[in-house]
């Protein structure tokens, strides 16, 4: 009997305080799809809401949570992210709720929503959030772990990086001359443009733009007034540019009110409006994480969260010559930067971590003394080194004594060092 191999799938989730979307893809030649909620063609968002059923400890989520709350004359549980970030508990009529557990349960439920992916094997998940704060990665990792979500590659990106992955994954004619994004929701209005520096290899891509508080709050009864403010912002954003594409996203663009501005924008470039840019961008990032797209081999995205230094260690190679072993490459977001390596120690019982500036090539050596390691002959101590960033400028290195086969058993000793960049 022939056993059919499971299809591989990658997921991209856009997670905000109020709503979430999920996109998925089955392979490099397949299209990225966004799960539609309900009958409306552009309704991709589900409420980030939960309700605990009274006949047990089970939660329902999304629109079902809103329905059950209304049926029971109570309020659904919401604002999971804020509660977790602020260190607060959540409460309902049954009692206390741990917000990280609720986030994990919500993500686990959302991953099961697309029926097309039920029998597929998930190999990568990228979660996009409006802004990745220092506490956010730890909270999301904890939530995913508590929920028992077993996906080999899990990463987080900001909306800015999702925009980059979405835009640069389109055909070249849709980004060659530049890309501009306008994002308008109840609580924010901002624009971003992609800036590509093709003089380097890989080419460096950044975003620039600004938040526009003058568009808040949106006044539905004064469309012409809002349109005139938007037109000034659009003229400022484009100046004399004629970009390949102009994207409009966010719930405030679901209904047409920006007639004069739209006329101006259409005169400058192709204009697309949609509500799933960030979840699709996250899905393209997931494809890149498993090398379905290989985008990162040609382009390097840099923003405020990107590491500007390469991390390596100086060690002895197989033929007895000193060499430098790459550990973490510059350009990756600090919250996605982690690595594990194993090396043999010499008699000096020390490891040198090398930090090399990406832009100027400057080099800094940090020597980690391992005097706590048992004394053994030269190259008879194997150590495991786990690297991760706990903040953008703070690298944590955990070193574990692994022994050396049957000759020298592991002592079980472990030390953690922290390096400030």
HUQUI-V657626 format. One record per helix or strand of 3 or more residues. SS is the DSSP state (H for helix, E for strand). FROM is the first residue (numbers start at 1). TO is the last residue. If there is no record, write none. Layout:
<<SS	FROM	TO> <SS	FROM	TO>>
This chain:
<<E	8	15> <E	19	25> <E	49	52> <E	59	61> <H	63	71> <H	80	86> <H	99	111> <H	115	117> <E	121	129> <H	136	146> <E	153	158> <H	159	168> <H	172	174> <E	179	184> <E	189	197> <E	203	211> <H	213	215> <H	223	238> <E	245	249> <H	251	253> <H	259	266> <E	270	273> <H	277	289> <H	295	298> <E	299	301> <E	309	316> <E	322	328> <H	334	336> <E	338	345> <E	350	357> <E	363	369> <E	381	391> <E	394	404> <E	414	420>>
